[in-house]
Amino acid sequence: MKDYPIHPVSFTDVRLDDAFWSPRIETNRTVTIPFAFEQCEKNVRMYNFQRAAARLRGETVTDIKHSEFPFDDTDIYKVIEGAAYVMAVKSDSALDAYVDRLIEQIGAAQEPDGYLYTARTLSPDHPHAWAGSERWALERELSHELYNFGHLYEAAVAHHQSTGKRSLLEIAIRTADLLDRTFGPGKQSIWPGHQITEMGLVKLYRITRDERYLKLAKFLLDKRRPDGHKGSGNPYNQSHVPVVQQREAVGHAVRAAYMYAGMADVAAMTGDVSYLDAINAIWENVVGRKLYLTGGIGSTKEGEAFGPDYDLPNLTAYCETCAAIGNIYWNHRMFLLHGDAKYIDVLERSLYNGVISGVSLDGRKFFYPNPLASDGADERSPWFGCACCPSNICRFMASVPGYFYARRDDAIYVNLFAAGRGTIMLSDGNRVELAQETRYPWDGRIRITVNPSRSATFDVCIRVPGWARGEVVPSDLYHFQDGSPAPATLRVNGHAVPLDVDRGYVTLRRDWKGCDVIELNFPMSPRRVRAHEQVAADRDRIALERGPLVYCFEWPDQRDAKVSDVRLDDVIEINADPRPELLSGVVVLECEAGTAIPYYGWAHRGKGEMAVWVRRRTNEPG
C-alpha cells in the first residue's frame, strides 16, 4: 500500500503538559465540545435527523422546521469527530453514551440504500430550496450531499479508532458503497461542489483497505472540470480547469484548501505526480502572493475567496477560521510528502495566529472571519447560522498534539515545541520517548530528553523555525526590517553543536543511549515586519512579531491614543514584558508608540479598534 514517505505521530502518542496548549485543549474538551453539542441540539441540527427518521418510519411529520443550511448535518459530524479525539485520550463514559445516542439517531435517518441527507429526506416532494428536486441534481452548485458524506467519513473513522465501535463506521460505509454503485468509470460522473469528500474517502480507504474508496476519491478529483453541468467551470469551486492543470489558488478558500489536501492524499496513495506538480505550484502562489501574516487565507468576503495576487486588505480581510484550519491540513500533508520545514513554518504561523484567534479563551465564542484590523465593530459570537467554524474548532483543537512529531524509517522529526512527551515507534521497533521542557512560545529555550527503549543510531531532525533564521515566510511576501536575528544555538549533552540547517532542519545522527539531552535556544527579540511593495494595504506600514506570534495594537492598551494614530518608529526600542494577569498570561510588546498584544488575544476586552499593521515613522529628513 503506497503512502506518505513521512508518517505523523498520532495525537494519542503525544501528551502536552504546558501552559499554552494544554489549557486550550482541556477547555476544548470540557467547554467547547459540550457547548457545541448543546448548540446543535438547540439549533435543530439533531432535530433534522430525528424528523427525517420519523418520516422514514412512515410517520406523518407536520412540524418540519429545517435548520438554515443543508450542510448543517456536518456540524454534528464534526463535533462527534472532536468528541472521539478527546475520548481517545481520556475516557469519558457519559460522553461515550451521549455520542452513541446521536449515532443511533443518525443511523435512523439513513435511507435504505445508504443515502443520508436530511434536507431532502425531510421534504422529498418539496425539498429544502438548496437541496434540489432530485438526488445529486445540484451537487456541483449548492446541495452539499457529498460534502456531508465527507465529514461523516472523517467522524466515523475517528470514532472507530477511538472506541473500537463500528456503529458510525457502518453508516459511513453504506453511504460510500452507494456512491461507488452510482459514480465512477462507466457510471455517472460527479464531483462535490464543496470539497472534503476526497479526504474523507481516503481516510475510509485507510481503515477498510477497500480500494474502491481511493479510486472514487481520485475519480471525483479527475472529473472536476467544466463539464456542462450547472455550477461547473467556475473558479469559485475550483472547477474552471482540470485540477492537474491548476497553478493558482482561486475561489472559495475553504473549498480550495480541502481540495489541495485531498490531492496530496491521493498523490501519496497513488503516486500520481501530476497532482504533485499542481499543488506544489499552487502552494508557491499562496505563500508568495496570497498569504496573510497571520497565516490566514481568503482575502475577500465575496465568495469567501482568494483575491488577486498581493490583494491582502486588513480591515476587510476574510481569513475564515475554517480556511486557516484547511491551510494547516494542506501544509501538514505537503510536509509529509516532501520533508521540508517550510511547510511547518506556514503551519505554525496559521496555528498560533489565524486559527486560535477564531475561538475565545473561555471556549464559548468564535470568529468566522479573522480580520487584521478592526474599527470596533467586531466581536466573537456564541454561534452562527452557518456554524462550520465552531464545529471545526472542536475537532481541530483536540488533534493539535498530532502535529508535533513525525517519523521516517530511522528518523524522527521534531516540528513544534511545547512541554510534554511524545512516543515514536521507529521502523525497527525501537520505541523512543522525547520529553520537551520549554515555555514556548514565550521563551525560545527548549530542552529535549531522548529516551530510546534500547541504544541505537538514528536521526533526530529538529526544525529551526524560519523566524529564527531571519525568514518571515518561505517567500519574499514579507521580510524582517531589522536585519538578522541573534543566532540560534544547539547543544547535545552540554556540548555545542554546529547549527547546520538543511531544508529547515538540523539533523543529529548519533548513538542515542537514553537520557541524552538536546538544548536549543531560539532568541526571541521583537521583530519589525514589512510586506512586499505590491501589497498596497501594507505599504509604509509595519507589523510586529516575537517568536511564532504576530502582534496587534488594540484599543485598551494605547493610553490616550487611538490605534489608528499609532506610528512605529524604525529605531524605537521595543521591549518584551510578561503579563501573567492579562489574557490568561501573555508577553506584550512595549514601546513609546504603545503596547501590542498577541493577535490571537484581541477582542476579549470589549469592542474597539485593532490593527496588526500600523503606520511607519521613518525619521528620514524632509
Solvent accessible surface area in square Angstrom, and as a share of the most:
residue,aa,sasa,rsa
1,M,114,0.51
2,K,124,0.52
3,D,46,0.24
4,Y,11,0.04
5,P,51,0.32
6,I,0,0.00
7,H,57,0.25
8,P,63,0.39
9,V,10,0.06
10,S,51,0.33
11,F,28,0.12
12,T,47,0.27
13,D,66,0.34
14,V,4,0.02
15,R,114,0.42
16,L,27,0.13
17,D,116,0.60
18,D,18,0.09
19,A,91,0.71
20,F,5,0.02
21,W,1,0.00
22,S,28,0.18
23,P,66,0.41
24,R,37,0.13
25,I,33,0.17
26,E,76,0.34
27,T,33,0.19
28,N,3,0.02
29,R,51,0.19
30,T,64,0.37
31,V,35,0.20
32,T,2,0.01
33,I,1,0.00
34,P,63,0.40
35,F,20,0.08
36,A,0,0.00
37,F,9,0.04
38,E,101,0.45
39,Q,16,0.07
40,C,0,0.00
41,E,76,0.34
42,K,147,0.62
43,N,45,0.23
44,V,29,0.16
45,R,7,0.03
46,M,1,0.00
47,Y,31,0.12
48,N,7,0.04
49,F,0,0.00
50,Q,68,0.30
51,R,56,0.21
52,A,0,0.00
53,A,4,0.03
54,A,0,0.00
55,R,78,0.29
56,L,67,0.33
57,R,150,0.55
58,G,66,0.63
59,E,85,0.38
60,T,118,0.68
61,V,11,0.06
62,T,121,0.71
63,D,77,0.40
64,I,52,0.26
65,K,121,0.51
66,H,64,0.29
67,S,8,0.05
68,E,101,0.45
69,F,34,0.14
70,P,4,0.03
71,F,26,0.11
72,D,1,0.01
73,D,2,0.01
74,T,2,0.01
75,D,4,0.02
76,I,1,0.00
77,Y,2,0.01
78,K,2,0.01
79,V,0,0.00
80,I,0,0.00
81,E,4,0.02
82,G,0,0.00
83,A,0,0.00
84,A,0,0.00
85,Y,27,0.10
86,V,8,0.05
87,M,20,0.09
88,A,34,0.26
89,V,63,0.36
90,K,107,0.45
91,S,107,0.69
92,D,47,0.24
93,S,94,0.60
94,A,77,0.59
95,L,26,0.13
96,D,35,0.18
97,A,44,0.34
98,Y,48,0.18
99,V,0,0.00
100,D,50,0.26
101,R,129,0.47
102,L,1,0.01
103,I,5,0.02
104,E,128,0.57
105,Q,53,0.24
106,I,0,0.00
107,G,22,0.21
108,A,46,0.36
109,A,1,0.00
110,Q,18,0.08
111,E,30,0.13
112,P,134,0.84
113,D,56,0.29
114,G,0,0.00
115,Y,0,0.00
116,L,1,0.00
117,Y,0,0.00
118,T,3,0.02
119,A,6,0.05
120,R,17,0.06
121,T,7,0.04
122,L,0,0.00
123,S,16,0.10
124,P,69,0.44
125,D,119,0.62
126,H,159,0.71
127,P,29,0.18
128,H,25,0.11
129,A,93,0.72
130,W,86,0.30
131,A,0,0.00
132,G,10,0.10
133,S,88,0.57
134,E,119,0.53
135,R,74,0.27
136,W,26,0.09
137,A,59,0.46
138,L,42,0.21
139,E,1,0.00
140,R,16,0.06
141,E,47,0.21
142,L,68,0.34
143,S,0,0.00
144,H,11,0.05
145,E,0,0.00
146,L,0,0.00
147,Y,10,0.04
148,N,1,0.00
149,F,2,0.01
150,G,0,0.00
151,H,0,0.00
152,L,0,0.00
153,Y,0,0.00
154,E,3,0.01
155,A,0,0.00
156,A,0,0.00
157,V,8,0.04
158,A,5,0.04
159,H,0,0.00
160,H,40,0.18
161,Q,129,0.57
162,S,29,0.19
163,T,41,0.24
164,G,52,0.50
165,K,69,0.29
166,R,116,0.42
167,S,52,0.34
168,L,0,0.00
169,L,2,0.01
170,E,60,0.27
171,I,6,0.03
172,A,0,0.00
173,I,27,0.14
174,R,107,0.39
175,T,0,0.00
176,A,0,0.00
177,D,31,0.16
178,L,11,0.05
179,L,2,0.01
180,D,25,0.13
181,R,137,0.50
182,T,23,0.13
183,F,5,0.02
184,G,5,0.05
185,P,116,0.73
186,G,91,0.87
187,K,99,0.42
188,Q,103,0.46
189,S,52,0.34
190,I,3,0.01
191,W,0,0.00
192,P,0,0.00
193,G,2,0.02
194,H,14,0.06
195,Q,0,0.00
196,I,0,0.00
197,T,0,0.00
198,E,0,0.00
199,M,2,0.01
200,G,0,0.00
201,L,0,0.00
202,V,1,0.01
203,K,54,0.23
204,L,0,0.00
205,Y,13,0.05
206,R,84,0.31
207,I,48,0.24
208,T,43,0.25
209,R,156,0.57
210,D,40,0.21
211,E,101,0.45
212,R,91,0.33
213,Y,3,0.01
214,L,14,0.07
215,K,136,0.58
216,L,6,0.03
217,A,0,0.00
218,K,53,0.22
219,F,19,0.08
220,L,2,0.01
221,L,0,0.00
222,D,45,0.23
223,K,78,0.33
224,R,0,0.00
225,R,94,0.34
226,P,72,0.45
227,D,49,0.25
228,G,81,0.78
229,H,98,0.44
230,K,147,0.62
231,G,20,0.19
232,S,23,0.15
233,G,34,0.33
234,N,60,0.31
235,P,64,0.40
236,Y,79,0.30
237,N,6,0.03
238,Q,0,0.00
239,S,0,0.00
240,H,48,0.21
241,V,51,0.29
242,P,20,0.13
243,V,2,0.01
244,V,45,0.26
245,Q,113,0.50
246,Q,3,0.01
247,R,115,0.42
248,E,72,0.32
249,A,0,0.00
250,V,30,0.17
251,G,9,0.09
252,H,10,0.04
253,A,2,0.01
254,V,6,0.04
255,R,12,0.04
256,A,0,0.00
257,A,0,0.00
258,Y,2,0.01
259,M,0,0.00
260,Y,1,0.00
261,A,0,0.00
262,G,0,0.00
263,M,0,0.00
264,A,0,0.00
265,D,6,0.03
266,V,0,0.00
267,A,3,0.03
268,A,9,0.07
269,M,9,0.04
270,T,43,0.25
271,G,42,0.41
272,D,34,0.18
273,V,101,0.58
274,S,40,0.26
275,Y,1,0.00
276,L,39,0.19
277,D,77,0.40
278,A,0,0.00
279,I,0,0.00
280,N,50,0.26
281,A,32,0.25
282,I,0,0.00
283,W,3,0.01
284,E,94,0.42
285,N,21,0.11
286,V,1,0.01
287,V,1,0.01
288,G,12,0.11
289,R,106,0.39
290,K,7,0.03
291,L,0,0.00
292,Y,3,0.01
293,L,0,0.00
294,T,2,0.01
295,G,0,0.00
296,G,1,0.01
297,I,1,0.00
298,G,2,0.02
299,S,5,0.03
300,T,42,0.25
301,K,152,0.64
302,E,147,0.66
303,G,28,0.27
304,E,39,0.17
305,A,10,0.08
306,F,15,0.06
307,G,13,0.13
308,P,93,0.58
309,D,47,0.25
310,Y,26,0.10
311,D,61,0.31
312,L,5,0.02
313,P,36,0.22
314,N,19,0.10
315,L,96,0.48
316,T,91,0.53
317,A,4,0.03
318,Y,21,0.08
319,C,3,0.02
320,E,5,0.02
321,T,0,0.00
322,C,2,0.01
323,A,0,0.00
324,A,1,0.01
325,I,0,0.00
326,G,0,0.00
327,N,2,0.01
328,I,0,0.00
329,Y,22,0.08
330,W,1,0.00
331,N,1,0.01
332,H,16,0.07
333,R,29,0.11
334,M,0,0.00
335,F,0,0.00
336,L,8,0.04
337,L,22,0.11
338,H,46,0.21
339,G,6,0.06
340,D,21,0.11
341,A,0,0.00
342,K,54,0.23
343,Y,12,0.04
344,I,0,0.00
345,D,14,0.07
346,V,1,0.01
347,L,0,0.00
348,E,3,0.01
349,R,13,0.05
350,S,0,0.00
351,L,1,0.00
352,Y,1,0.00
353,N,0,0.00
354,G,3,0.03
355,V,0,0.00
356,I,5,0.02
357,S,0,0.00
358,G,0,0.00
359,V,17,0.10
360,S,11,0.07
361,L,47,0.23
362,D,81,0.42
363,G,2,0.02
364,R,115,0.42
365,K,93,0.39
366,F,1,0.00
367,F,9,0.04
368,Y,25,0.10
369,P,46,0.29
370,N,2,0.01
371,P,8,0.05
372,L,0,0.00
373,A,18,0.14
374,S,6,0.04
375,D,98,0.51
376,G,17,0.16
377,A,75,0.58
378,D,45,0.23
379,E,104,0.47
380,R,12,0.04
381,S,31,0.20
382,P,65,0.41
383,W,27,0.09
384,F,46,0.19
385,G,39,0.38
386,C,28,0.17
387,A,1,0.01
388,C,17,0.10
389,C,0,0.00
390,P,0,0.00
391,S,0,0.00
392,N,1,0.00
393,I,2,0.01
394,C,0,0.00
395,R,2,0.01
396,F,1,0.00
397,M,4,0.02
398,A,5,0.04
399,S,18,0.12
400,V,0,0.00
401,P,11,0.07
402,G,11,0.10
403,Y,19,0.07
404,F,1,0.00
405,Y,4,0.01
406,A,0,0.00
407,R,68,0.25
408,R,95,0.35
409,D,91,0.47
410,D,51,0.26
411,A,12,0.09
412,I,0,0.00
413,Y,21,0.08
414,V,0,0.00
415,N,1,0.00
416,L,1,0.00
417,F,0,0.00
418,A,2,0.01
419,A,17,0.13
420,G,11,0.10
421,R,130,0.48
422,G,0,0.00
423,T,31,0.18
424,I,1,0.01
425,M,99,0.44
426,L,7,0.03
427,S,78,0.50
428,D,84,0.44
429,G,42,0.41
430,N,0,0.00
431,R,119,0.44
432,V,0,0.00
433,E,42,0.19
434,L,0,0.00
435,A,11,0.09
436,Q,6,0.02
437,E,97,0.44
438,T,19,0.11
439,R,148,0.54
440,Y,3,0.01
441,P,0,0.00
442,W,23,0.08
443,D,23,0.12
444,G,5,0.04
445,R,156,0.57
446,I,4,0.02
447,R,99,0.36
448,I,0,0.00
449,T,21,0.12
450,V,0,0.00
451,N,44,0.22
452,P,17,0.10
453,S,77,0.50
454,R,115,0.42
455,S,66,0.43
456,A,21,0.16
457,T,67,0.39
458,F,2,0.01
459,D,23,0.12
460,V,0,0.00
461,C,10,0.06
462,I,0,0.00
463,R,1,0.00
464,V,1,0.00
465,P,0,0.00
466,G,3,0.03
467,W,20,0.07
468,A,8,0.06
469,R,86,0.31
470,G,32,0.31
471,E,60,0.27
472,V,7,0.04
473,V,4,0.02
474,P,25,0.16
475,S,37,0.24
476,D,95,0.49
477,L,0,0.00
478,Y,5,0.02
479,H,90,0.40
480,F,20,0.08
481,Q,49,0.22
482,D,57,0.30
483,G,48,0.46
484,S,103,0.67
485,P,28,0.18
486,A,56,0.43
487,P,106,0.67
488,A,11,0.08
489,T,72,0.42
490,L,4,0.02
491,R,107,0.39
492,V,8,0.04
493,N,64,0.33
494,G,34,0.33
495,H,132,0.59
496,A,78,0.60
497,V,43,0.25
498,P,94,0.59
499,L,52,0.26
500,D,104,0.54
501,V,56,0.32
502,D,102,0.53
503,R,127,0.46
504,G,7,0.06
505,Y,8,0.03
506,V,4,0.02
507,T,72,0.42
508,L,13,0.06
509,R,139,0.51
510,R,87,0.32
511,D,59,0.30
512,W,0,0.00
513,K,132,0.56
514,G,26,0.25
515,C,94,0.56
516,D,12,0.06
517,V,20,0.12
518,I,0,0.00
519,E,59,0.26
520,L,5,0.03
521,N,57,0.29
522,F,1,0.00
523,P,39,0.25
524,M,19,0.09
525,S,58,0.38
526,P,26,0.17
527,R,18,0.07
528,R,20,0.07
529,V,0,0.00
530,R,38,0.14
531,A,11,0.09
532,H,42,0.19
533,E,107,0.48
534,Q,107,0.47
535,V,0,0.00
536,A,66,0.51
537,A,39,0.30
538,D,4,0.02
539,R,107,0.39
540,D,90,0.46
541,R,55,0.20
542,I,0,0.00
543,A,0,0.00
544,L,1,0.01
545,E,2,0.01
546,R,29,0.11
547,G,4,0.04
548,P,4,0.02
549,L,2,0.01
550,V,0,0.00
551,Y,2,0.01
552,C,0,0.00
553,F,2,0.01
554,E,2,0.01
555,W,101,0.35
556,P,49,0.31
557,D,23,0.12
558,Q,4,0.02
559,R,162,0.59
560,D,152,0.79
561,A,53,0.41
562,K,132,0.56
563,V,5,0.03
564,S,64,0.42
565,D,81,0.42
566,V,5,0.03
567,R,79,0.29
568,L,0,0.00
569,D,19,0.10
570,D,29,0.15
571,V,124,0.71
572,I,28,0.14
573,E,124,0.56
574,I,20,0.10
575,N,76,0.39
576,A,40,0.31
577,D,49,0.26
578,P,88,0.55
579,R,65,0.24
580,P,109,0.68
581,E,132,0.59
582,L,26,0.13
583,L,20,0.10
584,S,97,0.62
585,G,21,0.20
586,V,4,0.02
587,V,9,0.05
588,V,0,0.00
589,L,2,0.01
590,E,36,0.16
591,C,12,0.07
592,E,151,0.68
593,A,24,0.19
594,G,1,0.01
595,T,8,0.04
596,A,0,0.00
597,I,0,0.00
598,P,0,0.00
599,Y,1,0.00
600,Y,4,0.02
601,G,0,0.00
602,W,4,0.01
603,A,17,0.13
604,H,54,0.24
605,R,67,0.24
606,G,44,0.42
607,K,106,0.45
608,G,17,0.16
609,E,45,0.20
610,M,2,0.01
611,A,13,0.10
612,V,1,0.00
613,W,7,0.03
614,V,3,0.02
615,R,104,0.38
616,R,60,0.22
617,R,117,0.43
618,T,46,0.27
619,N,90,0.46
620,E,118,0.53
621,P,134,0.84
622,G,129,1.24
